[in-house]
Amino acid sequence: MPVIVVGADTPDGRRLVEALIEPGREVRAFVSDPSVGADLKALGAKVAVGDVSDDSHIEGASTRCFSAVLVTEAARDDRERSFASDEAEVLTGWVKAVEASQVQRVIWVSAEDPPPTRIREVAVVSPDDTELLQKVVDLDDAQTVDINFSS
């Protein structure tokens, strides 16, 4: 089942794409930096380039994905964000986008509680977790995520 990593051009996002890529798994990478996108495409990811603050871009790239890995660093780093004034607005846009694209599972990579979502399966993994990559892969592979938040 397809998985998308939003913020794949952050250090954690890139490592997550690399960890998720395996035969039989479709990995999509949403980036703002086309050069990072080209690198991820060479690894086997399908790449969408756009503004992380434009929820319509995120929605389109997430269509038919089962899981969305949302790397919150991309909502606050130094990249240009033309459609939102702050991190909270970007994250709210991501929620709107993944809900509209009918993603079934959201895995937040965040040190803080993310905004609420109507999606039933939600997990949060801290970017400081030494097992970040494995936890995200395991959450994407799981039959169900029975808990609302994981750390």
C-alpha positions as CSV (number, residue, x, y, z in Angstrom):
1,M,0.0,0.0,0.0
2,P,1.4,3.4,-0.9
3,V,2.9,5.6,1.8
4,I,3.8,9.3,1.4
5,V,6.4,11.2,3.3
6,V,5.6,14.9,3.5
7,G,8.8,16.8,4.3
8,A,11.0,14.2,2.6
9,D,13.6,16.9,2.0
10,T,14.3,17.3,5.7
11,P,17.1,15.1,7.2
12,D,14.7,12.8,9.0
13,G,12.3,12.8,6.0
14,R,15.1,11.6,3.6
15,R,16.2,8.9,6.0
16,L,12.6,7.8,6.4
17,V,12.1,7.5,2.6
18,E,15.3,5.4,2.4
19,A,14.1,3.2,5.2
20,L,10.6,2.7,3.7
21,I,11.8,1.9,0.2
22,E,11.7,-1.9,-0.4
23,P,10.3,-4.1,-3.1
24,G,6.6,-4.1,-3.3
25,R,6.1,-0.8,-1.4
26,E,5.3,2.3,-3.2
27,V,6.9,5.3,-1.5
28,R,6.0,8.8,-2.4
29,A,8.1,11.8,-1.3
30,F,6.7,15.3,-1.1
31,V,9.5,17.9,-1.3
32,S,10.0,21.6,-1.9
33,D,13.6,21.2,-3.1
34,P,13.7,19.7,-6.6
35,S,17.3,18.6,-6.2
36,V,16.5,16.4,-3.2
37,G,13.5,15.2,-5.2
38,A,15.8,14.0,-8.0
39,D,18.0,12.1,-5.5
40,L,14.9,10.4,-3.9
41,K,13.6,9.5,-7.4
42,A,16.9,7.9,-8.2
43,L,16.4,5.7,-5.0
44,G,13.0,4.6,-6.3
45,A,10.5,7.0,-4.7
46,K,7.8,8.7,-6.6
47,V,8.4,12.4,-6.1
48,A,6.0,15.4,-5.9
49,V,7.5,18.9,-5.7
50,G,5.5,21.6,-4.2
51,D,4.9,24.1,-1.4
52,V,4.3,22.3,1.9
53,S,1.9,25.0,2.9
54,D,-0.4,24.3,0.0
55,D,-2.8,21.7,1.2
56,S,-4.1,21.1,-2.4
57,H,-0.6,20.0,-3.4
58,I,-0.4,17.6,-0.4
59,E,-3.9,16.3,-1.1
60,G,-3.1,15.5,-4.7
61,A,0.2,13.8,-3.8
62,S,-1.5,11.8,-1.1
63,T,-4.4,10.5,-3.2
64,R,-4.7,6.7,-2.9
65,C,-2.0,6.5,-0.1
66,F,-2.8,4.2,2.8
67,S,-0.3,6.0,5.2
68,A,1.0,9.5,5.4
69,V,4.2,10.2,7.3
70,L,4.2,13.9,8.2
71,V,7.5,15.4,9.2
72,T,6.7,18.5,11.2
73,E,10.2,20.0,10.8
74,A,9.2,20.9,7.2
75,A,6.4,23.2,8.6
76,R,8.9,25.3,10.5
77,D,12.3,25.2,8.8
78,D,13.7,27.9,6.5
79,R,11.9,26.9,3.3
80,E,9.4,29.2,1.6
81,R,5.8,28.7,2.6
82,S,3.5,30.9,0.5
83,F,0.1,29.7,1.7
84,A,0.5,29.8,5.5
85,S,1.7,32.3,8.0
86,D,3.0,29.9,10.7
87,E,3.7,26.3,11.6
88,A,0.2,25.7,13.1
89,E,-1.5,26.8,9.8
90,V,0.8,24.5,7.8
91,L,0.0,21.5,10.0
92,T,-3.7,22.2,9.9
93,G,-3.5,22.3,6.1
94,W,-1.8,18.8,6.2
95,V,-4.6,17.4,8.3
96,K,-7.2,18.9,5.8
97,A,-5.2,17.4,2.9
98,V,-4.8,13.8,4.3
99,E,-8.4,13.7,5.4
100,A,-9.6,14.8,1.9
101,S,-7.3,12.3,0.2
102,Q,-8.7,9.5,2.4
103,V,-5.4,8.5,3.9
104,Q,-6.2,5.7,6.5
105,R,-3.2,6.1,8.8
106,V,-1.2,9.2,9.8
107,I,2.3,8.9,11.4
108,W,3.5,12.2,12.7
109,V,7.2,12.8,13.2
110,S,6.9,15.4,15.9
111,A,8.2,16.4,19.3
112,E,4.8,18.0,20.1
113,D,1.2,16.9,19.9
114,P,-0.1,17.4,16.4
115,P,-3.4,18.9,15.5
116,P,-6.5,16.7,15.8
117,T,-7.7,14.7,12.9
118,R,-10.7,12.6,12.0
119,I,-8.5,9.8,10.8
120,R,-8.9,6.8,13.0
121,E,-5.3,5.5,13.0
122,V,-2.8,8.1,14.2
123,A,0.6,7.7,15.8
124,V,3.3,10.1,16.8
125,V,7.0,9.3,16.9
126,S,9.5,11.8,18.3
127,P,12.2,12.9,15.9
128,D,14.6,12.4,18.9
129,D,13.7,8.7,19.2
130,T,16.8,6.6,18.5
131,E,14.6,4.1,16.8
132,L,12.7,6.6,14.7
133,L,13.2,4.8,11.4
134,Q,12.3,1.4,12.6
135,K,9.2,2.6,14.5
136,V,7.9,4.4,11.4
137,V,8.5,1.4,9.2
138,D,6.8,-0.8,11.8
139,L,3.8,1.5,12.1
140,D,3.4,1.6,8.3
141,D,3.6,-2.2,8.2
142,A,1.2,-2.8,11.1
143,Q,-2.2,-4.4,10.4
144,T,-3.8,-1.7,12.6
145,V,-2.6,1.0,14.9
146,D,-4.9,0.6,17.9
147,I,-3.5,3.5,19.8
148,N,-4.0,7.2,19.1
149,F,-0.4,8.1,20.0
150,S,2.9,6.2,20.1
151,S,6.3,7.5,21.1
